[in-house]
Amino acid sequence: MDIHVNDISYVYQKGTPFEEEALSNLSLSIQHGIIQAIIGKTGSGKSTLIGLLSGLLRPSKGSITVGEDKVTATTKKIPFRSKVGVVFQYPEHQLFAETVYKDISYGPTNQGIPAEEIKNRVYHAIDLVGLDESLLEKSPFSLSGGQMRRVALAGVLAMEPSILILDEPTAGLDRIGSEQLLSLIHHLHQQKQVTIILVTHQMDEVARLAGQVLVLEKGQAVFNGSPVELFSERSRLDKLGMEPPSLTKLIDRLNERIHPPIPTSLFELDQLVAHLELRRKVGNNE
């Protein structure tokens, strides 16, 4: 289901001396099945937009349409809330149940799903996130940080959302844990074809995963396009105060020494290696 954000604004504490406009006249379309990245500095409006897209907030102005469900400032019940799963930053802090099984099954149980179907969903969810069945009867608090995060993600997936919002998914993880989680997100997207909204400040994650990127600044969209468009124009990045991905920096350094230049649209190391290998073979053939 597509998402259409039409000219929305959101004001906190409206009508008080502390009134603050967090989003202003924002429009955005997210096609079903893509990974949409949302980036921006602290205070840019990212968290507010997440709240609106997840149905936790109503816009002060404008409308949000998810599939056939439309929400405005006067909408009493937000119908698409059950279709959106949110994995907040440090989701392991939200774990609470005695066992991994109970934690993952909590959401489907609240949805009124029959017990047998809940069991099927729990086992399917742990398979998706790469957790072993032997962990189901363990306390989630006895697991490693990476495993706890997978349990939290499995709990959201067990509710079978059509849209998955990930807020800083690798925050606090080491390099290996981050790599494993990013590979998992990529695998989930390919297998389930859900719409993923990725909120992050890591440009490497944006380059690697995203199909579209929205850059917010002071509650307004200052860029909306592909990662290639965003990262290929250095003057735009400088103006936004953003660093290019690590691999893009490496390609820039290589391009100072070789000709013709390597495309800056390569965001995976194996893509760069394959490109250089092809150039080597072509050079040898000539």
C-alpha positions in Angstrom: 0.0 0.0 0.0 1.3 3.4 -1.0 1.7 6.3 1.5 0.9 9.9 0.6 1.7 12.7 2.9 -0.1 15.8 1.6 0.9 19.3 2.9 1.1 18.3 6.5 2.1 20.5 9.4 2.4 19.5 13.1 2.4 21.9 16.0 3.3 20.9 19.6 1.4 22.6 22.4 -0.7 24.7 20.0 -2.2 27.8 21.5 0.2 28.0 24.4 3.3 30.2 24.9 5.4 27.0 24.2 3.8 26.4 20.7 6.4 24.9 18.3 5.9 23.9 14.7 7.8 20.6 14.2 6.8 20.0 10.6 5.7 22.6 8.0 3.8 22.0 4.8 5.5 18.7 4.1 4.5 16.5 1.2 5.9 13.0 0.4 4.9 9.9 -1.5 6.3 6.5 -0.5 5.7 3.7 -3.0 4.7 0.3 -1.6 7.6 -2.1 -1.2 10.5 0.4 -1.2 13.0 1.3 1.5 12.5 5.0 2.3 15.2 6.6 4.3 14.5 9.7 6.5 17.5 11.7 7.6 18.2 15.0 9.2 19.9 16.6 12.2 18.4 16.5 15.7 15.3 18.7 15.8 14.7 18.4 12.0 11.3 16.7 12.6 12.2 13.0 12.0 10.6 11.8 15.2 7.4 13.8 14.6 7.1 12.3 11.1 7.5 8.8 12.5 4.7 9.5 14.9 2.5 10.6 12.1 3.3 7.8 9.8 2.8 5.2 12.6 -0.6 6.7 13.6 0.5 7.8 17.0 -0.1 11.4 16.0 -2.6 13.3 13.9 -1.5 16.1 11.6 -2.3 19.6 12.7 -2.9 20.4 9.0 -3.0 18.4 5.8 -3.6 14.7 5.4 -1.9 11.3 5.4 -3.2 8.5 3.3 -2.0 4.9 3.8 -3.6 2.6 1.2 -7.3 3.6 1.3 -7.1 5.0 4.9 -7.0 8.8 5.1 -6.2 10.7 8.3 -6.6 14.5 9.0 -6.6 16.7 12.0 -10.2 15.8 12.7 -10.0 12.0 12.3 -11.1 10.4 15.5 -9.7 6.8 14.9 -6.6 6.2 12.9 -7.4 3.0 10.8 -3.9 2.3 9.5 -2.3 2.1 13.0 -2.5 -1.7 13.1 -0.8 -2.0 9.7 2.4 -0.2 10.8 5.1 -1.8 13.0 7.6 0.4 14.7 11.0 -0.7 16.0 12.1 2.3 18.1 15.7 3.2 18.9 17.2 0.7 21.5 14.1 -1.6 21.2 15.6 -4.0 23.7 14.6 -1.5 26.3 11.0 -2.4 25.5 11.4 -6.1 26.3 9.5 -7.1 29.5 8.2 -10.7 29.4 9.5 -13.7 31.2 10.5 -15.6 28.1 11.4 -14.7 24.5 8.2 -16.6 23.3 5.9 -14.5 25.5 7.6 -11.3 24.4 7.2 -12.1 20.7 3.7 -13.3 21.1 2.5 -10.3 23.1 1.5 -8.2 20.0 -0.4 -10.9 18.2 -2.2 -11.9 21.4 -3.4 -8.3 21.8 -4.7 -8.5 18.2 -6.9 -11.3 19.2 -5.1 -13.9 17.0 -5.9 -17.6 17.9 -3.3 -19.4 19.9 -2.3 -21.8 17.2 -1.8 -19.0 14.7 0.2 -17.0 17.3 2.5 -20.0 17.6 3.0 -20.2 13.9 3.7 -16.4 13.7 6.3 -16.7 16.6 8.2 -19.5 14.9 8.0 -17.7 11.5 9.3 -14.5 13.1 12.3 -16.0 14.8 13.1 -17.7 11.5 13.0 -14.4 9.7 15.4 -12.7 12.2 17.7 -15.7 12.5 17.0 -16.8 16.1 17.2 -20.4 17.2 14.1 -22.1 18.7 16.1 -23.0 21.8 16.0 -19.4 22.9 12.2 -19.2 23.1 12.0 -20.4 26.7 14.9 -18.3 27.8 14.6 -14.8 29.4 15.2 -12.1 26.8 17.4 -10.4 29.4 19.9 -13.3 29.3 20.6 -12.7 25.6 23.3 -10.6 23.9 22.5 -7.1 22.8 22.2 -8.2 19.2 19.9 -11.1 20.1 17.7 -8.8 22.2 17.3 -6.5 19.3 16.3 -9.4 17.1 13.7 -10.5 19.6 12.2 -7.0 19.6 12.1 -7.0 15.8 10.6 -10.4 15.8 7.8 -9.2 18.1 6.9 -6.5 15.6 7.1 -8.9 12.6 4.8 -11.3 14.4 2.0 -8.7 14.0 2.6 -8.9 10.2 2.7 -5.2 9.5 2.5 -3.9 5.9 4.8 -1.0 6.8 7.9 -1.4 9.0 9.5 1.7 10.6 13.0 1.3 11.9 14.3 4.2 14.1 18.2 4.1 14.2 18.2 0.3 14.0 22.0 -0.1 14.6 22.4 2.4 17.4 24.6 1.1 20.1 25.7 -2.1 18.2 29.3 -2.9 17.4 30.5 -3.2 13.8 29.7 -6.9 13.6 26.3 -6.5 15.2 25.5 -3.6 12.9 26.5 -5.6 9.8 24.4 -8.6 10.8 21.4 -6.4 11.4 21.7 -4.5 8.1 22.0 -7.8 6.3 18.9 -9.0 8.1 16.9 -5.8 7.1 18.0 -6.3 3.5 16.9 -10.0 3.6 13.6 -9.1 5.2 12.9 -6.5 2.5 13.6 -9.0 -0.3 11.6 -11.8 1.2 8.6 -10.0 2.6 8.4 -7.0 0.3 7.1 -4.8 3.0 7.6 -1.0 2.9 10.5 -0.1 5.2 10.9 3.4 6.5 14.5 3.8 7.8 15.4 6.7 10.1 19.1 6.9 10.6 22.1 9.3 10.7 24.4 6.7 9.2 25.0 7.6 5.5 26.5 4.1 4.9 23.1 2.6 5.8 21.3 5.0 3.5 23.5 4.2 0.6 23.4 0.5 1.2 19.7 0.0 1.8 17.5 2.9 0.6 15.7 3.4 -2.6 14.5 6.9 -1.8 15.9 9.5 0.7 14.1 12.4 2.4 16.2 15.0 4.1 14.5 17.1 6.7 15.7 20.4 8.0 13.7 22.5 10.5 10.6 20.6 9.7 10.8 21.0 6.0 11.9 18.7 3.1 15.2 20.0 1.6 15.8 16.9 -0.5 13.7 14.0 -1.8 15.3 11.7 -4.3 17.6 8.7 -4.8 20.8 8.0 -2.8 22.7 8.4 -6.1 21.3 11.9 -6.6 22.0 12.9 -3.0 25.6 11.6 -2.7 26.8 12.5 -6.2 26.5 16.3 -5.6 29.1 17.3 -3.1 28.0 20.9 -3.0 24.5 19.8 -1.8 26.1 17.6 0.9 28.3 20.4 2.1 25.3 22.8 2.3 23.3 20.2 4.3 26.3 19.6 6.6 26.4 15.9 5.6 29.2 13.5 5.0 29.2 11.1 2.0 29.2 7.3 2.7 32.6 5.8 3.5 32.9 4.0 0.1 32.1 7.2 -1.7 35.0 8.9 0.1 37.3 6.0 -0.9 36.2 6.3 -4.6 36.9 10.0 -4.5 40.4 9.3 -3.3 40.9 6.6 -6.0 39.6 9.0 -8.7 42.4 11.4 -7.8 44.8 8.8 -9.2 43.1 6.9 -11.9 41.2 7.6 -15.2 38.5 7.2 -16.3 36.9 7.9 -12.9 35.0 5.2 -11.0 31.3 5.9 -10.8 30.3 7.4 -7.4 27.0 5.4 -7.6 28.7 2.3 -6.2 27.7 1.9 -2.6 28.8 -1.7 -1.9 32.4 -2.9 -1.5 31.8 -6.0 -3.7 30.4 -3.7 -6.4 33.6 -1.6 -6.3 35.8 -4.8 -6.4 33.8 -6.1 -9.3 34.2 -2.8 -11.2 37.9 -2.7 -10.6 38.3 -6.4 -11.7 36.3 -5.7 -14.9 38.6 -2.7 -15.6 41.6 -4.8 -15.1 40.4 -7.5 -17.5 39.4 -4.9 -20.1 42.9 -3.3 -19.8 44.6 -6.7 -20.2 42.5 -7.4 -23.3 43.5 -4.2 -24.8 
